[in-house]
């Protein structure tokens, strides 16, 4: 079949690759002049900056890593130790730094202040969380939000807000105010698996290498914003902003649902539009820069992940020190990514500012996704929808691949990559 895929984020590209390998003729339409998935990646002093940086746990990103392996992309391990600092009006004070054990890759506290002032509270919080998670998965009542889960269990505040929640903000790249609305189950599965000691992995060549393989031998029309999608007899007409029209047997829409009313025929797709407009999205700013004020004041305390927060946990930001996880940046000037900065970053040191759009996940979206999957099974269906927003899981990149797999199943396309283990090679530049 001739199939159009609208959007070249991870969901669209994965869908296109799977269907192409199943023998279909694929055309990808992308409104941007480049590729959506790696449109924010850039170079810095000859090295690669992925925006956002992507490192993956082999359990939580299993389908994403399996797909990369199927495409011939290798990975390398990274150690994501962290530093936590209090934000005061006149200073920043680092209260916790961690490293990873050589055996098992488990996080351990390695600074005296963290051990003396917060060691017991952190250990206590970890034990409380493990107990609470165990009770949750033994319970029949798992239909609750993360906020409801926390309200039911007493978990040490410094551990939960100072160490756990920043990790969730990092993975979800969402607003701290909305993460409490998330269904508790996928987040607790994530936290349980994150502590299993597996090293995080990064793709060799980063996101651009993955995109290159995903679009190999596929027709992609960049700078081609779609303005009309309408069914005509047994075909679907797709028209772009240049007035060019093409007929396809099927169309897969892989954009945020906020975009669909720009091109879907409002009469033909009235029910789909009514459903999809109920999905909510939020935006956040990712700043790529060279301002080291986002790191601990003492150079010896610098970590891959730097979390900063006030004592009331009302102002929070996290930063990734890119040189410590990207081999091509080793030896270059220090460069960082800061998500939703609350401290001032020197404008002269800003390389770029990226706006990221993420779906708001709550109990309502679970029901909406179930209804969407039922609609996809309707007879004579010609237009389908996918994206990280159309799956309830975590992390976002994995949800995008999972949504592509759902589309593949509808088309009867095989999934030859499922179950493949990532090929791991150490990056000697990182020093471990």
C-alpha positions as CSV (number, residue, x, y, z in Angstrom):
1,X,0.0,0.0,0.0
2,X,0.9,3.6,-0.4
3,X,1.0,5.1,3.1
4,X,1.6,8.7,4.2
5,X,3.1,9.4,7.6
6,X,2.6,13.0,8.8
7,X,5.3,14.0,11.3
8,X,8.9,12.9,11.7
9,X,9.2,12.6,15.5
10,X,10.1,9.2,16.9
11,X,6.6,7.8,16.5
12,X,6.3,8.8,12.9
13,X,9.8,7.6,12.0
14,X,9.4,4.3,13.8
15,X,6.1,3.7,12.1
16,X,7.6,4.6,8.7
17,X,10.5,2.2,9.2
18,X,8.4,-0.7,10.3
19,X,5.9,-0.3,7.5
20,X,8.6,0.2,4.9
21,X,10.4,-3.0,6.0
22,X,7.0,-4.7,5.7
23,X,6.9,-3.9,2.0
24,X,4.8,-0.7,1.9
25,X,5.6,2.4,0.0
26,X,6.1,5.2,2.5
27,X,6.1,9.0,2.2
28,X,6.9,11.1,5.3
29,X,5.7,14.7,5.5
30,X,7.5,17.1,7.9
31,X,6.5,20.7,8.4
32,X,10.0,21.6,9.5
33,X,12.8,22.1,7.0
34,X,14.8,19.3,8.7
35,X,13.8,16.1,10.5
36,X,11.5,16.5,13.5
37,X,13.2,13.9,15.7
38,X,16.7,15.5,15.6
39,X,15.7,19.1,14.6
40,X,17.2,20.5,17.8
41,X,20.5,18.6,17.7
42,X,23.5,20.9,17.0
43,X,27.3,20.9,17.0
44,X,29.5,22.5,19.7
45,X,33.3,22.8,19.0
46,X,33.1,19.9,16.7
47,X,31.1,17.7,19.1
48,X,27.5,16.6,19.2
49,X,24.7,18.1,21.3
50,X,21.5,16.1,21.4
51,X,18.5,18.2,22.5
52,X,17.2,16.8,24.6
53,X,20.0,14.4,25.6
54,X,18.9,10.8,25.5
55,X,20.2,8.1,27.8
56,X,18.3,4.9,28.3
57,X,17.8,2.1,30.8
58,X,17.7,-1.2,28.9
59,X,14.5,-2.3,30.7
60,X,12.6,0.9,30.5
61,X,13.6,1.7,26.9
62,X,13.6,-1.9,25.7
63,X,11.8,-1.5,22.4
64,X,13.6,1.7,21.5
65,X,17.0,0.0,22.1
66,X,15.9,-3.1,20.3
67,X,14.9,-1.0,17.3
68,X,18.2,0.7,17.3
69,X,20.0,-2.7,17.5
70,X,17.9,-3.9,14.6
71,X,19.1,-0.9,12.6
72,X,22.7,-1.6,13.4
73,X,23.3,1.1,15.9
74,X,25.5,0.3,18.9
75,X,25.4,1.8,22.4
76,X,27.8,2.8,25.1
77,X,27.3,2.9,28.9
78,X,27.1,6.1,30.8
79,X,27.2,6.7,34.6
80,X,24.6,9.2,35.7
81,X,25.8,10.3,39.2
82,X,24.2,13.4,40.5
83,X,24.5,16.5,42.8
84,X,21.7,18.2,44.7
85,X,22.1,21.8,45.8
86,X,19.9,24.2,47.9
87,X,19.1,27.5,46.3
88,X,19.4,30.4,48.8
89,X,18.9,34.1,48.0
90,X,22.6,34.8,48.2
91,X,24.3,31.5,47.5
92,X,24.0,27.9,46.3
93,X,24.9,25.1,48.7
94,X,25.5,21.5,47.6
95,X,24.0,19.1,50.1
96,X,24.3,15.8,48.3
97,X,26.6,14.2,45.7
98,X,26.5,10.6,44.5
99,X,28.6,8.2,42.5
100,X,28.1,4.7,41.2
101,X,29.5,1.6,42.7
102,X,31.9,-0.3,40.4
103,X,30.1,-3.5,41.2
104,X,26.4,-3.4,40.4
105,X,26.3,0.3,39.3
106,X,24.2,1.3,42.3
107,X,24.0,4.9,43.5
108,X,26.0,5.7,46.6
109,X,26.5,8.9,48.6
110,X,30.0,10.1,48.5
111,X,30.1,13.4,50.3
112,X,30.4,14.0,54.1
113,X,27.6,16.5,54.4
114,X,25.2,14.2,52.6
115,X,26.1,11.4,54.9
116,X,26.1,13.4,58.2
117,X,23.1,15.6,57.6
118,X,20.9,13.6,55.3
119,X,22.2,10.1,55.1
120,X,19.7,8.5,57.5
121,X,16.8,10.5,56.1
122,X,17.7,9.4,52.6
123,X,18.1,5.8,53.6
124,X,14.8,6.0,55.6
125,X,13.1,7.5,52.6
126,X,14.4,4.8,50.3
127,X,13.1,2.0,52.6
128,X,9.8,3.8,52.9
129,X,9.4,4.0,49.2
130,X,10.4,0.4,48.6
131,X,7.8,-0.7,51.2
132,X,5.1,1.6,49.7
133,X,5.8,0.3,46.1
134,X,5.6,-3.3,47.3
135,X,2.2,-2.6,49.0
136,X,0.9,-0.9,45.9
137,X,1.6,-3.8,43.5
138,X,0.1,-6.3,46.0
139,X,-3.0,-4.1,46.2
140,X,-6.0,-4.5,43.9
141,X,-6.6,-0.8,44.0
142,X,-3.9,0.6,41.6
143,X,-6.1,3.1,39.9
144,X,-4.7,6.3,41.5
145,X,-2.5,9.2,40.7
146,X,1.0,9.8,41.9
147,X,-0.3,12.5,44.3
148,X,-2.8,10.1,45.8
149,X,-0.1,7.5,46.2
150,X,2.1,9.9,48.2
151,X,-0.8,11.1,50.3
152,X,-1.4,7.5,51.4
153,X,2.2,6.8,52.4
154,X,4.6,8.6,54.7
155,X,7.9,9.1,52.8
156,X,10.8,11.2,54.0
157,X,10.4,14.7,52.4
158,X,14.1,15.2,51.6
159,X,14.3,11.9,49.9
160,X,11.1,12.2,47.9
161,X,11.3,15.9,46.9
162,X,15.1,16.2,46.9
163,X,16.1,13.0,45.1
164,X,13.1,11.1,43.6
165,X,11.0,13.9,42.1
166,X,13.9,15.5,40.3
167,X,14.6,12.2,38.6
168,X,11.0,12.0,37.5
169,X,11.1,15.6,36.2
170,X,14.2,14.6,34.2
171,X,12.6,11.6,32.5
172,X,9.1,13.0,32.0
173,X,10.4,16.6,31.1
174,X,7.1,17.8,32.5
175,X,5.9,20.6,34.8
176,X,6.4,19.7,38.5
177,X,2.8,20.8,39.1
178,X,1.3,18.3,36.7
179,X,3.4,15.2,37.5
180,X,1.1,14.5,40.4
181,X,-1.7,14.0,38.0
182,X,0.1,11.1,36.3
183,X,-1.2,7.6,36.9
184,X,0.9,6.2,39.7
185,X,1.5,2.7,38.2
186,X,3.8,3.6,35.3
187,X,5.9,5.9,37.4
188,X,6.3,3.4,40.2
189,X,7.2,0.7,37.7
190,X,9.9,3.1,36.4
191,X,11.2,3.8,39.9
192,X,11.3,0.1,40.8
193,X,13.2,-0.8,37.6
194,X,15.5,2.2,37.8
195,X,17.1,0.8,41.0
196,X,18.0,-2.5,39.5
197,X,21.6,-1.4,38.9
198,X,21.8,-1.6,35.1
199,X,24.0,1.1,33.5
200,X,22.2,3.6,31.3
201,X,23.0,3.5,27.6
202,X,23.5,6.1,25.0
203,X,23.3,5.5,21.2
204,X,26.6,5.9,19.3
205,X,26.2,9.0,17.2
206,X,23.2,10.1,19.2
207,X,19.8,10.9,17.8
208,X,21.0,11.9,14.3
209,X,22.5,8.4,13.8
210,X,19.1,6.9,14.7
211,X,17.2,9.2,12.4
212,X,19.6,8.5,9.5
213,X,18.8,4.7,9.9
214,X,15.1,5.2,10.4
215,X,14.6,7.2,7.2
216,X,17.0,5.1,5.0
217,X,15.5,4.6,1.5
218,X,12.3,6.4,2.6
219,X,10.9,9.4,0.8
220,X,10.8,12.3,3.3
221,X,9.4,15.7,2.2
222,X,10.7,18.3,4.7
223,X,9.3,21.8,4.7
224,X,6.0,20.3,3.7
225,X,3.3,21.3,6.2
226,X,0.0,19.4,5.6
227,X,-3.0,21.6,5.1
228,X,-5.7,19.0,4.1
229,X,-6.4,15.4,4.7
230,X,-9.7,14.1,3.3
231,X,-11.0,10.8,2.2
232,X,-12.0,10.3,-1.4
233,X,-13.7,7.0,-2.2
234,X,-11.1,4.3,-1.4
235,X,-8.2,6.8,-1.1
236,X,-7.1,9.6,1.2
237,X,-6.1,12.9,-0.4
238,X,-3.2,14.7,1.3
239,X,-2.4,18.3,0.4
240,X,0.6,20.4,1.6
241,X,1.2,24.1,2.0
242,X,2.6,24.3,-1.5
243,X,-0.7,23.2,-3.0
244,X,0.7,19.8,-3.9
245,X,-1.8,16.9,-3.7
246,X,-1.2,13.1,-3.5
247,X,-3.5,10.2,-3.0
248,X,-2.7,7.4,-0.5
249,X,-4.3,4.1,0.6
250,X,-3.7,4.9,4.2
251,X,-2.5,7.9,6.3
252,X,-0.8,7.8,9.8
253,X,-0.9,11.1,11.7
254,X,2.1,11.3,14.0
255,X,1.8,14.8,15.3
256,X,0.6,16.3,18.6
257,X,-3.2,16.3,18.6
258,X,-3.1,20.1,18.9
259,X,-2.1,20.2,15.2
260,X,-4.8,17.9,13.7
261,X,-7.5,20.6,13.2
262,X,-5.1,22.4,10.8
263,X,-5.5,19.7,8.2
264,X,-8.2,17.0,9.0
265,X,-11.5,17.5,7.2
266,X,-13.7,18.8,9.9
267,X,-16.8,17.0,8.6
268,X,-15.3,13.6,7.8
269,X,-13.3,13.4,11.0
270,X,-15.7,15.2,13.4
271,X,-15.7,12.3,15.9
272,X,-11.9,11.8,15.8
273,X,-11.4,15.6,16.3
274,X,-13.8,15.6,19.3
275,X,-11.8,12.8,20.9
276,X,-8.3,14.0,20.1
277,X,-8.8,17.6,21.2
278,X,-9.3,16.3,24.8
279,X,-5.6,15.4,25.0
280,X,-3.7,18.1,26.9
281,X,-0.2,19.3,26.2
282,X,2.3,21.5,28.0
283,X,5.4,23.2,26.9
284,X,8.8,23.8,28.6
285,X,12.1,25.4,27.8
286,X,15.3,23.5,27.4
287,X,18.3,25.9,27.4
288,X,21.6,24.8,25.9
289,X,24.4,27.0,27.3
290,X,27.9,27.3,28.8
291,X,27.0,29.1,32.0
292,X,28.5,27.0,34.9
293,X,26.5,28.8,37.5
294,X,23.9,26.0,37.1
295,X,26.5,23.6,38.6
296,X,27.6,23.1,42.2
297,X,29.9,26.0,43.3
298,X,32.9,23.6,43.9
299,X,34.2,22.0,40.7
300,X,34.9,18.8,42.5
301,X,31.1,18.4,43.2
302,X,30.2,18.7,39.5
303,X,28.1,15.7,38.4
304,X,26.3,14.5,35.3
305,X,23.0,15.6,36.7
306,X,22.8,18.8,38.8
307,X,19.5,19.4,40.7
308,X,18.9,22.8,42.3
309,X,15.9,23.5,44.6
310,X,14.9,25.8,47.4
311,X,14.3,24.4,50.9
312,X,10.5,24.5,50.3
313,X,10.8,22.6,47.0
314,X,8.8,25.3,45.2
315,X,11.7,26.3,42.8
316,X,13.4,23.5,41.0
317,X,15.6,23.0,38.0
318,X,17.8,20.3,36.6
319,X,20.9,20.4,34.4
320,X,22.8,17.9,32.4
321,X,26.6,18.3,32.0
322,X,26.9,17.1,28.5
323,X,30.7,16.7,28.3
324,X,30.5,13.8,30.9
325,X,28.2,11.6,28.8
326,X,29.0,12.5,25.1
327,X,32.4,11.3,23.9
328,X,32.6,13.9,21.1
329,X,32.4,16.7,23.8
330,X,35.2,15.3,26.1
331,X,38.0,17.9,26.3
332,X,35.8,20.7,25.0
333,X,34.6,23.7,27.0
334,X,31.9,22.8,29.5
335,X,28.4,22.8,28.0
336,X,25.1,22.1,29.6
337,X,21.4,21.6,29.1
338,X,19.0,23.1,31.7
339,X,15.4,22.2,31.8
340,X,13.0,25.0,33.0
341,X,15.7,27.2,34.6
342,X,14.7,29.1,37.7
343,X,18.2,30.7,38.1
344,X,19.4,33.3,35.7
345,X,21.5,32.1,32.8
346,X,23.9,34.5,31.2
347,X,22.3,35.4,27.8
348,X,25.8,35.7,26.2
349,X,26.4,32.0,27.1
350,X,23.2,30.6,25.6
351,X,23.7,28.5,22.5
352,X,20.0,27.8,21.9
353,X,16.7,27.6,23.6
354,X,14.4,24.7,22.6
355,X,10.7,24.6,23.3
356,X,9.6,21.0,24.0
357,X,5.9,19.9,23.9
358,X,4.8,17.0,26.1
359,X,1.5,15.4,26.6
360,X,-0.1,15.8,30.1
361,X,-0.7,12.3,31.4
362,X,-3.6,11.7,33.8
363,X,-6.3,9.3,34.4
364,X,-8.4,10.8,31.7
365,X,-5.8,10.1,29.0
366,X,-5.9,6.4,29.9
367,X,-9.6,6.2,28.9
368,X,-9.0,8.4,25.8
369,X,-6.3,6.1,24.6
370,X,-8.5,3.0,25.0
371,X,-11.2,4.7,23.0
372,X,-8.6,5.6,20.3
373,X,-7.4,2.1,20.0
374,X,-11.0,0.9,19.6
375,X,-11.5,3.4,16.8
376,X,-8.5,2.1,15.0
377,X,-10.1,-1.3,14.8
378,X,-13.2,0.0,12.9
379,X,-13.8,-1.5,9.5
380,X,-12.6,0.4,6.5
381,X,-10.5,2.7,8.6
382,X,-8.0,4.7,6.5
383,X,-6.5,7.3,8.9
384,X,-4.7,6.4,12.1
385,X,-3.0,8.3,14.9
386,X,0.1,7.7,16.9
387,X,2.6,9.5,19.1
388,X,4.0,9.3,22.6
389,X,0.7,10.9,23.8
390,X,-1.2,7.8,22.6
391,X,0.4,5.5,25.1
392,X,0.2,5.6,28.9
393,X,3.7,4.4,29.6
394,X,7.0,5.9,30.5
395,X,9.5,7.1,29.2
396,X,8.3,9.4,26.4
397,X,10.6,8.0,23.7
398,X,9.6,4.4,24.5
399,X,5.9,5.4,24.4
400,X,6.5,6.8,20.9
401,X,8.0,3.5,19.7
402,X,5.2,1.5,21.4
403,X,2.6,3.6,19.6
404,X,4.3,2.8,16.3
405,X,4.2,-0.9,17.2
406,X,0.4,-0.6,17.8
407,X,0.1,0.9,14.3
408,X,2.2,-2.0,12.9
409,X,-0.1,-4.5,14.4
410,X,-3.1,-2.9,12.7
411,X,-1.4,-3.3,9.4
412,X,-0.2,-6.8,10.1
413,X,3.4,-5.7,9.8
414,X,6.1,-7.9,11.5
415,X,8.2,-6.5,14.4
416,X,11.5,-8.3,13.8
417,X,13.4,-6.1,16.4
418,X,11.4,-7.1,19.4
419,X,13.6,-8.8,22.0
420,X,16.9,-7.9,20.5
421,X,19.5,-6.9,23.1
422,X,21.5,-3.7,22.7
423,X,25.1,-4.1,21.5
424,X,27.2,-2.3,24.1
425,X,30.7,-1.0,23.5
426,X,32.6,1.1,26.1
427,X,33.4,4.7,25.0
428,X,37.1,5.1,26.2
429,X,36.9,8.9,26.0
430,X,34.6,8.9,29.0
431,X,37.2,7.2,31.2
432,X,35.4,4.1,32.4
